Amino acid sequence: MTLAQAQKHSSSAETPGGLRRDVGLLGLLFTGVGSIIGSGWLFGALSTSRQAGPAAIVSWILGGFMIMLIGLAYAELGAMLPMSGGAVRFPHLAFGSFASFTTGWINWLAAASVAPIEVEGALQYATYYVPWLTRSDGGVPVLTGGGLAVAVGFLALFSVINVVGVKLFEKANTVLVWWKLIIILVVVVALLGTAFHPANFHSHGFATNGMSGIVTSIATAGVVFSYFGFRQGVDLAGESKNPRRNVPIAVIGSIVITMVIYVALQIAFIGALPENLLTHGWSSLDFPNAFGPLAALSTLLGLPWLATLLYTDAVISPADTGLIYTTVTSRLSYAMAKNGNAPKSLATLSPRGVPWVSIILTFVTGLIFFMPFPGWQKMVGFITSATVLSFGSGPLVVAALRRRVPRQARPFKLPLGDVIPFLAFYSSNLIVFWTGWETDRKLFIAILLGLVLFAVQSLRGRGPRGGRPALDLRAGLWVGPWLAGLAVLSALGPFGGGSATLGFTWAFPVLGVFSLAIYCLAVRFCLPAETVERSLAEVMAGEGFEEG
């Protein structure tokens, strides 16, 4: 089958022997919105205000713009190649086995830890009603033995819903996302309608910590964390009814919708704050003895009904995001198995067309994450660093495939040549840098562990009867310099325990030159055109892109 033939049909209700295509436009869009609106928005308005002051509004807009650049790159890929686990499989097509395993491992680590942290966030807020769910460990809430048992039950429920089928997942998620959107809109309207103090936006200064406070809050105060999830429309593209239309709308639409919501919420939060809370400045803003800042503010404003709604939503919103990430994580391990970088059993489908072995692995891995990270605050830094690093490969794949398969049909193609893909790659590197060395070093250690596992697995699969694909080390030549360079720059930077040898201002051009060098290296050494053509035809045929 030629590549052109393989492109013709992508909207069949079910791929023969493959995943079902049951997810419609609204379901795909709401998967992205539901993934983005998790536990982050419940903390983000307060933590961003502390670091940036009223300029937190700029943080949400700038952070959303950076995420949009990255999202646009994935929208082009997802519309062109709608396949489940696309974020993992795209690098394999452009750069081969070594690069795809490394980026896939980072993706999978990030995604696998989200369901556990969202369960922890839900149970932390549920402690308002059920005190025995958590306890204090050095001032940080962590799960008790009983809370851990409830958390295991949540993960098991997410897994059961996924095993039953993606259609049930879509229906459950759509209802929960409508709930999330209504609650946030109610909060914004209630805060704006009850109290609004214009002086809060300038009386203590607008950008209280300058540009440094704005960009630091993007990485560490919950801004980027609150935008995570936009790629879910790409990862579930192989189960969408009309992916070439639905994927770009889902990716771009989910970012736009949530950006508008977050900016409105931040404005309402700043305007509603009683003036006495700002006596000691924005960095000292706090709500003592409260489970959540928005609920505490609602109580201060005489809105106990709104506080009750928020405490209820603080259980529902994170639980929905955990459900979504259980789905997405299983599709990533499914995709890695399809790439040949993971055991083939992870690609095994049930009669309902869902990767049930991957779902079981996701459940077990979630249980493991509870051991070193028993509380929300203890896990969030790792997830942030891993996820923003995983964004980087997408723009590079866009650049590589444009050069290797320029005649490939692209239902959604970005304008301006390499400008948007490069800015997207640059943005992802900046966010990793801003996250800080203390967090980044833990991630790089985890990546090294993954590379050791990959080496062991590759050696076991070599030989005349080995079934592993070629390593394609030349095509993945950029991976080592990229990760090592980011680690060094992070260690030299001024954020999160870095040495501050590389100052805040100079970091922008240095990261720019570094990003451009890696971008050019990846484009120069990506797989040959004939290899990419052949792989694309095989993959698309396997996904059901066949002539009717």
C-alpha positions as CSV (number, residue, x, y, z in Angstrom):
1,M,0.0,0.0,0.0
2,T,1.3,3.5,-0.8
3,L,1.3,6.4,1.6
4,A,-1.3,8.2,-0.6
5,Q,-3.6,5.1,-0.4
6,A,-3.2,4.8,3.3
7,Q,-4.4,8.4,3.8
8,K,-7.8,8.1,2.2
9,H,-10.1,7.0,5.0
10,S,-9.9,7.7,8.7
11,S,-13.4,7.9,10.0
12,S,-14.6,4.4,10.2
13,A,-16.5,3.5,13.4
14,E,-14.0,0.7,14.1
15,T,-10.6,-0.2,12.8
16,P,-10.4,-3.9,12.0
17,G,-8.6,-5.5,14.9
18,G,-7.8,-2.1,16.3
19,L,-9.1,0.7,18.6
20,R,-12.7,1.8,18.2
21,R,-13.4,5.2,16.7
22,D,-16.2,6.3,19.1
23,V,-15.1,9.7,20.2
24,G,-16.9,12.7,18.6
25,L,-15.8,16.3,18.4
26,L,-17.4,17.4,21.6
27,G,-16.0,14.3,23.4
28,L,-12.5,15.0,22.1
29,L,-12.7,18.7,23.0
30,F,-14.0,18.0,26.4
31,T,-11.3,15.4,27.0
32,G,-8.8,18.3,26.5
33,V,-10.8,20.7,28.6
34,G,-11.4,18.1,31.3
35,S,-7.7,17.2,31.4
36,I,-6.6,20.9,31.8
37,I,-9.1,21.8,34.5
38,G,-8.0,19.6,37.3
39,S,-6.6,20.5,40.7
40,G,-4.4,23.4,39.4
41,W,-7.0,26.1,39.2
42,L,-8.0,25.6,42.8
43,F,-4.5,26.8,43.9
44,G,-3.2,28.8,40.9
45,A,-4.8,32.1,41.6
46,L,-3.3,32.4,45.0
47,S,0.2,31.0,44.3
48,T,0.6,33.1,41.1
49,S,-0.5,36.3,42.9
50,R,2.1,35.7,45.6
51,Q,4.9,35.5,43.1
52,A,3.8,38.1,40.5
53,G,1.2,40.3,42.2
54,P,-1.5,41.6,39.9
55,A,0.8,40.8,37.0
56,A,-0.3,37.2,37.6
57,I,-2.8,38.1,34.8
58,V,0.1,38.5,32.5
59,S,1.5,35.1,33.7
60,W,-1.7,33.3,32.7
61,I,-1.7,35.0,29.2
62,L,2.0,34.5,28.5
63,G,1.9,30.9,29.8
64,G,-1.2,30.2,27.7
65,F,0.5,31.8,24.6
66,M,3.6,29.5,25.1
67,I,1.4,26.5,25.5
68,M,-0.6,27.5,22.4
69,L,2.6,27.5,20.3
70,I,3.3,24.0,21.4
71,G,-0.3,23.0,21.0
72,L,-0.3,24.3,17.4
73,A,2.6,22.0,16.5
74,Y,0.7,19.0,17.9
75,A,-2.5,20.0,16.1
76,E,-0.7,19.8,12.8
77,L,0.7,16.3,13.6
78,G,-2.6,15.0,15.1
79,A,-4.6,16.1,12.1
80,M,-2.1,14.7,9.7
81,L,-1.5,11.4,11.5
82,P,-4.5,10.6,13.8
83,M,-3.3,7.7,15.9
84,S,-3.7,6.7,19.6
85,G,-0.6,7.6,21.6
86,G,0.5,10.0,18.9
87,A,2.8,12.0,21.2
88,V,4.9,8.9,21.6
89,R,4.6,7.5,18.1
90,F,5.4,10.7,16.2
91,P,9.1,10.9,17.2
92,H,9.4,7.2,16.2
93,L,8.4,8.0,12.7
94,A,10.8,10.9,12.3
95,F,13.8,9.9,14.5
96,G,13.6,6.2,15.1
97,S,13.7,3.9,18.1
98,F,16.2,5.6,20.4
99,A,14.7,9.0,20.2
100,S,11.1,7.7,20.4
101,F,11.9,5.6,23.5
102,T,13.6,8.6,25.3
103,T,10.7,11.0,24.6
104,G,8.2,8.3,25.1
105,W,9.6,7.4,28.5
106,I,9.4,11.1,29.5
107,N,5.9,11.3,28.3
108,W,4.8,8.2,30.1
109,L,6.5,9.2,33.4
110,A,4.6,12.5,33.3
111,A,1.3,11.0,32.3
112,A,1.4,8.0,34.7
113,S,1.9,10.3,37.7
114,V,-1.1,12.5,37.0
115,A,-3.9,10.2,38.0
116,P,-2.3,9.5,41.4
117,I,-1.7,13.2,42.1
118,E,-5.3,14.1,41.1
119,V,-6.6,11.5,43.5
120,E,-4.4,12.9,46.2
121,G,-5.7,16.4,45.5
122,A,-9.3,15.2,45.6
123,L,-8.8,13.4,48.9
124,Q,-6.9,16.3,50.4
125,Y,-10.0,18.5,49.9
126,A,-12.3,15.7,50.9
127,T,-10.6,15.8,54.3
128,Y,-12.9,18.8,55.0
129,Y,-15.7,16.2,55.3
130,V,-13.8,13.1,56.2
131,P,-10.9,14.0,58.5
132,W,-9.2,10.6,58.6
133,L,-8.3,10.7,54.9
134,T,-5.1,12.7,55.4
135,R,-2.6,13.7,58.2
136,S,0.0,16.4,58.5
137,D,3.7,15.5,57.8
138,G,5.8,18.5,58.6
139,G,3.0,20.8,57.7
140,V,2.3,19.0,54.4
141,P,-0.9,16.9,54.1
142,V,-0.3,13.2,53.2
143,L,-2.5,10.2,52.9
144,T,-3.3,8.1,56.0
145,G,-3.6,4.3,55.7
146,G,-7.3,4.7,55.2
147,G,-6.8,7.5,52.7
148,L,-4.4,5.3,50.8
149,A,-7.1,2.5,50.6
150,V,-9.6,5.0,49.2
151,A,-7.0,6.3,46.7
152,V,-6.5,2.7,45.5
153,G,-10.2,2.4,45.1
154,F,-10.3,5.6,42.9
155,L,-7.6,4.3,40.6
156,A,-9.4,0.9,40.4
157,L,-12.6,2.7,39.4
158,F,-10.8,4.7,36.7
159,S,-9.4,1.5,35.3
160,V,-12.7,-0.3,35.3
161,I,-14.4,2.6,33.4
162,N,-11.6,2.4,30.8
163,V,-11.7,-1.4,30.4
164,V,-15.5,-1.2,29.8
165,G,-14.7,1.0,26.8
166,V,-13.9,4.5,25.5
167,K,-17.6,5.2,24.8
168,L,-18.5,5.0,28.5
169,F,-15.4,7.1,29.3
170,E,-16.6,9.8,26.8
171,K,-20.1,9.9,28.4
172,A,-18.8,10.1,31.9
173,N,-16.2,12.7,31.1
174,T,-18.6,15.0,29.2
175,V,-20.9,15.2,32.2
176,L,-18.1,16.0,34.5
177,V,-16.6,18.7,32.3
178,W,-19.9,20.5,32.1
179,W,-19.9,20.4,35.9
180,K,-16.4,21.9,36.0
181,L,-17.2,24.7,33.5
182,I,-20.4,25.7,35.3
183,I,-18.7,25.8,38.7
184,I,-15.8,28.0,37.6
185,L,-18.2,30.4,35.8
186,V,-20.3,30.5,39.0
187,V,-17.1,31.3,41.0
188,V,-16.0,34.1,38.7
189,V,-19.5,35.7,38.6
190,A,-20.0,35.4,42.3
191,L,-16.6,37.0,43.2
192,L,-17.0,39.8,40.7
193,G,-20.6,40.5,41.8
194,T,-19.8,40.5,45.5
195,A,-16.7,42.5,45.8
196,F,-14.3,44.3,43.5
197,H,-11.5,46.6,44.7
198,P,-9.8,48.3,41.7
199,A,-7.0,49.5,44.1
200,N,-5.8,46.0,44.5
201,F,-4.4,46.1,41.0
202,H,-2.0,49.0,41.7
203,S,-1.8,49.9,45.4
204,H,1.2,47.6,46.1
205,G,2.5,47.7,42.6
206,F,1.5,45.8,39.5
207,A,4.4,43.5,38.8
208,T,5.7,43.2,42.3
209,N,8.7,41.0,41.4
210,G,9.2,42.3,37.9
211,M,9.5,40.1,34.9
212,S,11.3,37.5,36.9
213,G,8.3,37.0,39.1
214,I,6.0,36.7,36.1
215,V,8.1,34.0,34.3
216,T,8.9,32.1,37.5
217,S,5.2,31.8,38.4
218,I,4.6,30.4,34.9
219,A,6.7,27.4,35.7
220,T,6.4,27.0,39.5
221,A,3.1,28.6,40.7
222,G,0.7,26.4,38.8
223,V,0.3,28.2,35.5
224,V,1.8,25.6,33.2
225,F,0.6,22.8,35.5
226,S,-3.0,24.2,35.0
227,Y,-2.7,24.1,31.2
228,F,-1.5,20.5,31.1
229,G,-3.8,18.2,29.2
230,F,-4.1,20.0,25.8
231,R,-2.4,17.0,24.0
232,Q,-5.1,14.5,25.0
233,G,-7.0,15.3,21.8
234,V,-3.8,14.1,20.0
235,D,-3.3,11.0,22.1
236,L,-6.9,9.9,21.5
237,A,-7.0,10.8,17.8
238,G,-7.0,7.2,16.8
239,E,-10.4,6.8,18.6
240,S,-12.0,9.9,17.1
241,K,-14.7,9.6,14.4
242,N,-13.3,12.4,12.2
243,P,-9.8,13.1,13.6
244,R,-8.6,15.4,10.8
245,R,-11.3,17.9,11.6
246,N,-11.6,17.2,15.3
247,V,-8.0,17.1,16.5
248,P,-7.0,20.8,15.7
249,I,-10.4,22.0,17.1
250,A,-9.9,20.0,20.3
251,V,-6.3,21.1,20.9
252,I,-6.7,24.8,20.1
253,G,-10.2,25.0,21.5
254,S,-9.2,23.5,24.8
255,I,-6.4,26.0,25.3
256,V,-8.4,29.0,24.3
257,I,-11.4,28.1,26.5
258,T,-9.3,27.5,29.6
259,M,-7.1,30.5,29.0
260,V,-10.1,32.8,29.0
261,I,-11.4,31.1,32.2
262,Y,-8.1,31.3,34.0
263,V,-7.6,35.0,33.2
264,A,-11.2,35.8,34.3
265,L,-10.7,33.8,37.5
266,Q,-7.4,35.6,38.3
267,I,-9.0,39.0,37.8
268,A,-12.0,38.1,40.0
269,F,-9.7,36.7,42.7
270,I,-7.5,39.8,42.8
271,G,-10.4,42.2,42.7
272,A,-12.3,40.4,45.5
273,L,-9.5,40.3,48.1
274,P,-10.2,42.3,51.2
275,E,-7.7,45.1,51.5
276,N,-6.5,44.0,55.0
277,L,-5.1,40.7,53.5
278,L,-2.6,42.8,51.5
279,T,-1.2,44.8,54.4
280,H,2.1,43.0,54.2
281,G,2.2,42.8,50.4
282,W,1.4,40.1,47.9
283,S,4.2,37.7,48.9
284,S,2.6,37.3,52.4
285,L,-1.0,36.8,51.1
286,D,-2.5,33.7,52.8
287,F,-5.7,32.2,54.2
288,P,-4.8,30.4,57.4
289,N,-6.6,27.2,58.5
290,A,-8.3,26.7,55.2
291,F,-8.3,23.7,52.8
292,G,-8.3,25.9,49.7
293,P,-7.8,29.7,48.9
294,L,-10.9,30.1,46.8
295,A,-13.2,28.5,49.4
296,A,-11.6,30.6,52.1
297,L,-12.1,33.8,50.2
298,S,-15.7,32.8,49.6
299,T,-16.2,32.4,53.3
300,L,-14.6,35.8,54.0
301,L,-17.0,37.4,51.5
302,G,-20.0,35.9,53.2
303,L,-20.7,33.3,50.5
304,P,-20.7,29.9,52.5
305,W,-22.8,28.3,49.7
306,L,-20.0,29.0,47.2
307,A,-17.4,27.6,49.6
308,T,-19.4,24.4,49.8
309,L,-19.6,24.2,46.1
310,L,-15.8,24.7,45.8
311,Y,-15.1,22.0,48.4
312,T,-17.4,19.6,46.5
313,D,-15.8,20.5,43.1
314,A,-12.4,20.1,44.6
315,V,-13.2,16.4,44.8
316,I,-15.0,16.1,41.4
317,S,-12.6,18.1,39.2
318,P,-9.4,16.3,40.1
319,A,-11.1,12.9,40.0
320,D,-12.3,13.6,36.4
321,T,-8.7,14.6,35.4
322,G,-7.5,11.4,37.0
323,L,-10.0,9.4,34.9
324,I,-8.8,11.1,31.7
325,Y,-5.1,10.5,32.4
326,T,-5.8,6.8,33.1
327,T,-7.1,6.6,29.6
328,V,-4.2,8.6,28.1
329,T,-1.4,6.8,29.9
330,S,-2.6,3.5,28.8
331,R,-2.6,4.7,25.2
332,L,1.0,5.9,25.6
333,S,2.2,2.5,26.7
334,Y,0.1,1.0,23.9
335,A,1.9,3.3,21.4
336,M,5.3,2.4,22.8
337,A,4.5,-1.3,22.3
338,K,3.5,-0.4,18.7
339,N,6.9,1.3,18.3
340,G,8.7,-1.9,19.5
341,N,10.1,-0.1,22.5
342,A,8.0,-1.9,25.1
343,P,6.6,-5.4,25.5
344,K,4.2,-6.3,22.8
345,S,1.6,-7.4,25.3
346,L,0.9,-3.8,26.1
347,A,-0.7,-3.4,22.7
348,T,-3.2,-6.3,23.4
349,L,-6.8,-5.1,22.9
350,S,-9.9,-6.4,24.5
351,P,-13.0,-7.4,22.5
352,R,-14.2,-3.9,23.2
353,G,-11.1,-2.4,21.5
354,V,-9.3,-1.0,24.5
355,P,-5.7,-1.8,25.5
356,W,-6.5,-3.7,28.7
357,V,-3.0,-4.8,29.6
358,S,-1.8,-1.2,29.4
359,I,-4.7,-0.1,31.6
360,I,-3.6,-2.7,34.2
361,L,0.0,-1.4,34.0
362,T,-1.2,2.2,34.5
363,F,-3.1,1.1,37.6
364,V,-0.1,-0.7,39.1
365,T,2.2,2.2,38.3
366,G,-0.2,4.6,40.0
367,L,0.0,2.6,43.2
368,I,3.8,2.7,43.1
369,F,3.7,6.6,42.8
370,F,1.8,6.7,46.1
371,M,4.9,5.3,47.9
372,P,7.5,8.1,47.4
373,F,4.9,10.8,46.9
374,P,2.0,10.4,49.4
375,G,0.7,13.9,49.1
376,W,-0.3,16.4,46.3
377,Q,2.5,18.9,47.2
378,K,5.1,16.2,47.2
379,M,4.4,15.1,43.6
380,V,3.5,18.3,41.7
381,G,7.1,19.4,41.1
382,F,8.1,16.2,39.4
383,I,5.0,16.2,37.1
384,T,5.6,19.8,36.1
385,S,9.2,19.2,35.1
386,A,8.5,15.9,33.3
387,T,5.5,17.2,31.3
388,V,7.1,20.4,30.0
389,L,10.1,18.5,28.9
390,S,7.9,16.0,27.1
391,F,6.5,18.9,25.0
392,G,9.8,19.5,23.2
393,S,9.8,16.6,20.7
394,G,6.6,17.6,18.9
395,P,7.8,20.8,17.2
396,L,11.0,18.9,16.1
397,V,8.8,16.2,14.5
398,V,6.9,18.8,12.6
399,A,10.1,20.3,11.2
400,A,11.5,16.9,10.3
401,L,8.4,15.5,8.6
402,R,7.9,18.7,6.5
403,R,11.3,18.1,5.0
404,R,11.1,14.3,4.6
405,V,7.4,14.0,3.4
406,P,6.5,17.4,2.1
407,R,3.7,16.1,-0.1
408,Q,2.0,14.4,2.9
409,A,-1.6,15.6,3.2
410,R,-1.8,18.1,6.0
411,P,-5.5,19.1,6.8
412,F,-4.1,21.6,9.3
413,K,-0.8,23.2,8.5
414,L,0.9,26.0,10.4
415,P,2.0,29.1,8.4
416,L,5.4,30.9,8.5
417,G,7.5,27.9,7.9
418,D,9.8,27.1,10.8
419,V,8.9,30.1,12.9
420,I,6.1,28.5,15.0
421,P,7.7,25.1,15.5
422,F,11.0,26.7,16.6
423,L,9.2,29.1,19.0
424,A,7.3,26.1,20.4
425,F,10.5,24.2,21.0
426,Y,12.2,27.3,22.5
427,S,9.1,27.8,24.8
428,S,9.3,24.3,26.1
429,N,13.0,24.7,26.9
430,L,12.4,28.0,28.7
431,I,9.7,26.4,30.9
432,V,12.0,23.6,31.9
433,F,14.7,26.1,32.7
434,W,12.3,28.2,34.8
435,T,11.2,25.2,36.7
436,G,14.5,25.1,38.5
437,W,17.4,22.8,39.1
438,E,16.1,21.2,42.3
439,T,13.1,19.7,40.4
440,D,14.9,19.2,37.1
441,R,17.7,17.1,38.5
442,K,15.2,14.5,39.8
443,L,13.7,14.2,36.4
444,F,17.1,13.8,34.7
445,I,17.9,11.0,37.1
446,A,14.6,9.3,36.2
447,I,15.5,9.7,32.5
448,L,18.9,8.0,33.1
449,L,17.1,5.1,34.7
450,G,14.8,4.8,31.7
451,L,17.8,4.7,29.3
452,V,19.4,1.9,31.4
453,L,16.2,-0.1,31.0
454,F,16.2,0.6,27.3
455,A,19.8,-0.5,27.0
456,V,19.0,-3.8,28.8
457,Q,15.9,-4.4,26.7
458,S,17.7,-3.6,23.4
459,L,20.6,-6.0,24.2
460,R,18.2,-8.8,25.1
461,G,16.4,-8.3,21.8
462,R,19.4,-8.2,19.5
463,G,20.8,-11.1,17.6
464,P,19.7,-13.1,14.5
465,R,16.3,-13.7,16.0
466,G,15.9,-10.5,18.0
467,G,12.6,-8.7,17.3
468,R,13.7,-5.2,18.3
469,P,13.8,-2.4,15.8
470,A,17.0,-0.7,14.9
471,L,18.3,1.8,17.4
472,D,18.6,4.6,14.8
473,L,21.2,6.3,16.9
474,R,22.3,8.7,14.1
475,A,18.7,10.0,13.7
476,G,18.5,10.4,17.5
477,L,21.9,12.2,17.7
478,W,20.2,15.4,19.0
479,V,18.7,13.7,22.1
480,G,21.8,13.5,24.2
481,P,23.0,17.1,23.6
482,W,19.4,18.3,24.2
483,L,19.0,16.6,27.6
484,A,22.5,17.1,28.8
485,G,22.5,20.8,27.7
486,L,19.2,21.5,29.5
487,A,20.6,19.8,32.6
488,V,23.7,22.0,32.6
489,L,21.8,25.2,31.9
490,S,19.3,24.4,34.6
491,A,22.2,23.8,37.1
492,L,23.8,27.2,36.1
493,G,20.5,29.1,36.2
494,P,19.1,31.3,39.0
495,F,15.9,29.2,39.6
496,G,15.2,26.4,42.1
497,G,18.6,25.9,43.6
498,G,20.7,26.6,40.5
499,S,24.1,28.4,40.9
500,A,22.9,31.6,39.3
501,T,26.0,31.7,37.1
502,L,23.7,32.2,34.2
503,G,21.6,35.3,35.1
504,F,17.9,35.9,34.3
505,T,18.5,38.3,31.4
506,W,21.2,36.4,29.7
507,A,19.3,33.2,29.9
508,F,16.9,34.2,27.1
509,P,19.5,34.6,24.3
510,V,21.6,31.6,25.6
511,L,18.5,29.3,25.6
512,G,17.6,30.7,22.2
513,V,20.9,29.8,20.7
514,F,20.9,26.4,22.4
515,S,17.4,25.7,21.1
516,L,18.3,26.7,17.6
517,A,21.3,24.4,17.6
518,I,19.3,21.4,18.8
519,Y,16.5,22.2,16.3
520,C,19.0,22.3,13.4
521,L,20.7,19.1,14.6
522,A,17.4,17.2,14.8
523,V,16.3,18.3,11.3
524,R,19.8,17.5,9.9
525,F,19.9,13.9,11.2
526,C,16.3,12.8,11.1
527,L,15.5,9.5,9.3
528,P,15.8,9.4,5.5
529,A,12.8,10.2,3.4
530,E,12.3,6.6,2.1
531,T,12.4,5.2,5.7
532,V,9.8,7.8,6.8
533,E,7.6,7.1,3.8
534,R,7.6,3.4,4.5
535,S,7.0,3.7,8.2
536,L,4.1,6.1,7.6
537,A,2.4,3.8,5.2
538,E,2.8,0.8,7.5
539,V,1.5,2.7,10.6
540,M,-1.4,4.3,8.8
541,A,-2.5,1.0,7.3
542,G,-2.3,-0.6,10.7
543,E,-4.5,2.2,12.1
544,G,-7.1,1.4,9.5
545,F,-6.4,4.1,6.9
546,E,-7.4,1.8,4.1
547,E,-9.4,2.1,0.9
548,G,-13.1,1.4,1.2
